[in-house]
Amino acid sequence: MEMRFNISKQLQLKFIKKINFGNLKSIFFISSLLYFCIYFFDNMDQISFGINLERNGINLFLSFLFCVLSIYLNAYAWKYIVKWFGKEFKSNNLISFYVLTNILKYVPGGIWHFVERFNFIKKISNPQIALYSTLIEPYFMLSGSFLLASLGLIFSPLYFFLIFPLVFLNRKLIYLILKRIGFLKGKVFEVLRLPNSKNFYAKRINIISFFPTRALLLEIGFVLSKFVGFYICLNTFYTTNNLNSIFLLVIFSLSWSLGLVVPTAPGGVGVFEACLLFLVGKSIPQNIILISLIYFRVISTSADLLLSLPFLIRKLSKKI
């Protein structure tokens, strides 16, 4: 009986290894872009990008400020992730570097912000802490986003699925997640020239507490700030008072999570928008949600670009 179980398990592992997850993600990304484009062209005659800056300029500026706040909350969360893995930083250099390199997530490949951050931590620490803190950060973001989404699905079977990632956010089980992410992020290991083997993850480090409370709370704050920025955008174009904020928070968190786990999409572009359009359905007029999404994407990307400008100028000056 045990032999049959082992053979079955080996066959399942071989089948999983044969699946080309890169191609699946690319197909999902292209399908999302097509869905968004079809949605956009079907509603083009109802879409107007004209805006009264005197009346709505303050709202758009507030949306921009919340996007900036989200970037800094994300940076502080990473600082506490690094601290959780045993490396203390007294200065704010880590936060500044995270903010400066945030724009690299829009570069095709979806790994270059990881590479820069890994090299930064490696110089002042060791390869294990550098790799672990860099690889695990998206998992923290995903856990925080799922936890926010679960608030509106407490009585749904999906609730347990959404809170399940939290089970592994502890000193004992975090290495299982690191191994799984390492398997999925093989390209990162190739670029960094690191051995992606079981022995590499066998090296334990001094994790300072059982559960990374501060880092998780900051990641929740990061997603929540993003949502507030989007909500302000939506309220700018849809002035009725019948918006269900909990419903919007759930679909925003789920859509943002899908954009996060499809690295083929730079910064989740296309995937986030398509998923939100699909999930929101007919509850909000199609032309309104399209305009809100486009404005929010421009505002969010502008915040990343503005804060990363010194990094980009320094990089370009080295090439000239």
VENSUL-V861342 format. One record per backbone hydrogen bond with DSSP energy under -0.5 kcal/mol. CO is the residue of the C=O (numbers start at 1). NH is the residue of the N-H. E is the energy in kcal/mol with one decimal. If there is no record, write none. Layout:
co=(CO;CO)
nh=(NH;NH)
e=(E;E)
//
This chain:
co=(1;2;3;4;5;6;7;8;9;10;11;12;13;14;15;16;19;20;21;22;23;24;25;26;27;28;29;30;31;32;33;34;35;36;37;38;39;40;41;43;43;44;51;52;53;56;57;58;59;60;61;62;63;64;65;66;67;68;69;70;71;72;73;74;75;76;77;78;79;80;81;82;83;84;86;92;93;94;95;96;97;99;101;102;103;104;105;107;111;112;113;114;115;116;117;118;119;120;121;121;126;127;128;129;130;131;132;133;136;136;137;138;139;140;141;142;143;144;145;146;147;148;149;150;153;156;157;157;158;159;160;161;163;164;165;166;168;170;173;173;174;175;176;177;178;179;180;181;183;185;185;186;187;188;189;189;194;195;197;197;198;199;200;202;205;210;211;212;213;214;215;216;217;218;219;220;221;222;223;224;225;226;227;228;229;230;231;232;233;234;234;237;243;244;245;246;247;248;249;250;251;252;253;254;255;256;257;258;261;262;264;265;266;268;269;270;271;272;273;274;275;276;277;280;285;286;287;288;289;290;291;292;293;294;295;296;297;298;299;300;301;302;303;304;305;306;308;309;310;311;312;313;314;315;316)
nh=(5;6;7;8;9;10;11;12;13;14;15;16;17;18;19;19;21;24;25;26;27;28;29;30;31;32;33;34;35;36;37;38;39;40;41;42;43;43;44;46;47;47;53;56;57;60;61;62;63;64;65;66;67;68;69;70;71;72;73;74;75;76;77;78;79;80;81;82;83;84;85;87;86;208;88;96;97;98;99;100;101;102;104;105;106;107;267;110;115;116;117;118;119;120;121;122;123;124;124;125;130;131;132;133;134;135;136;137;139;140;141;142;143;144;145;146;147;148;149;150;151;151;152;153;156;159;160;161;162;163;164;165;166;167;168;169;170;174;176;177;178;179;180;181;182;183;184;185;186;188;189;190;191;192;193;194;196;197;200;201;202;203;203;204;207;171;213;216;217;218;219;220;221;222;223;224;225;226;227;228;229;230;231;232;233;234;235;236;237;237;238;239;245;248;249;250;251;252;253;254;255;256;257;258;259;260;261;262;263;265;266;268;269;272;271;274;275;276;277;278;279;280;281;283;289;290;291;292;293;294;295;296;297;298;299;300;301;302;303;304;305;306;307;308;309;309;312;313;314;315;316;317;318;319;320)
e=(-1.9;-2.2;-2.4;-2.6;-2.4;-2.3;-2.3;-2.0;-2.2;-2.3;-2.2;-2.3;-2.3;-1.5;-0.9;-0.6;-1.2;-1.8;-2.4;-2.0;-2.5;-2.3;-2.5;-2.7;-2.5;-2.2;-2.3;-2.5;-2.5;-2.5;-2.6;-2.7;-2.3;-2.7;-2.8;-2.0;-1.0;-0.6;-0.6;-1.7;-0.5;-1.2;-1.0;-3.4;-1.9;-2.0;-2.2;-2.4;-2.3;-2.0;-2.3;-2.2;-1.7;-2.2;-2.7;-2.1;-1.5;-1.8;-2.5;-2.2;-2.0;-2.5;-2.1;-2.0;-2.0;-2.0;-1.7;-2.6;-2.0;-2.2;-1.6;-2.0;-1.9;-1.9;-0.6;-2.3;-2.6;-2.1;-2.4;-2.5;-1.9;-1.0;-1.4;-1.6;-1.9;-1.2;-1.1;-1.9;-2.1;-2.1;-1.9;-2.7;-2.4;-1.8;-2.3;-2.6;-1.5;-0.7;-0.7;-1.1;-2.3;-2.6;-3.1;-2.3;-1.2;-3.0;-2.3;-0.6;-0.7;-1.7;-2.1;-2.6;-2.5;-2.5;-2.5;-2.7;-2.1;-1.8;-2.2;-2.0;-0.6;-1.0;-1.2;-1.3;-1.7;-1.8;-0.7;-0.7;-2.3;-1.7;-0.9;-0.5;-1.2;-1.9;-1.0;-1.2;-2.0;-1.7;-1.1;-1.0;-2.1;-2.0;-1.8;-2.9;-2.4;-1.9;-1.8;-2.3;-0.6;-0.9;-1.1;-1.6;-2.2;-2.4;-1.0;-2.2;-0.6;-1.4;-0.6;-0.9;-0.8;-0.5;-0.7;-0.8;-1.7;-1.7;-1.9;-2.1;-2.5;-2.3;-1.9;-2.2;-2.2;-2.0;-2.2;-2.5;-2.3;-1.9;-2.4;-2.4;-2.2;-2.1;-3.2;-2.4;-1.6;-2.7;-2.5;-1.4;-1.0;-0.6;-2.0;-0.5;-1.0;-2.3;-2.3;-2.2;-2.2;-2.5;-2.5;-2.3;-2.3;-2.9;-2.0;-2.0;-1.9;-1.7;-2.0;-0.6;-0.7;-2.0;-0.8;-2.3;-1.6;-2.4;-0.8;-2.4;-2.5;-2.3;-2.4;-2.2;-2.7;-2.5;-1.1;-1.7;-2.1;-2.0;-2.1;-2.4;-2.2;-2.3;-2.6;-2.5;-2.4;-2.2;-2.6;-3.0;-2.5;-2.2;-2.0;-1.8;-2.7;-2.8;-2.0;-1.6;-0.6;-0.8;-2.2;-2.6;-2.1;-2.2;-2.6;-2.4;-1.3;-0.9;-1.3)
//
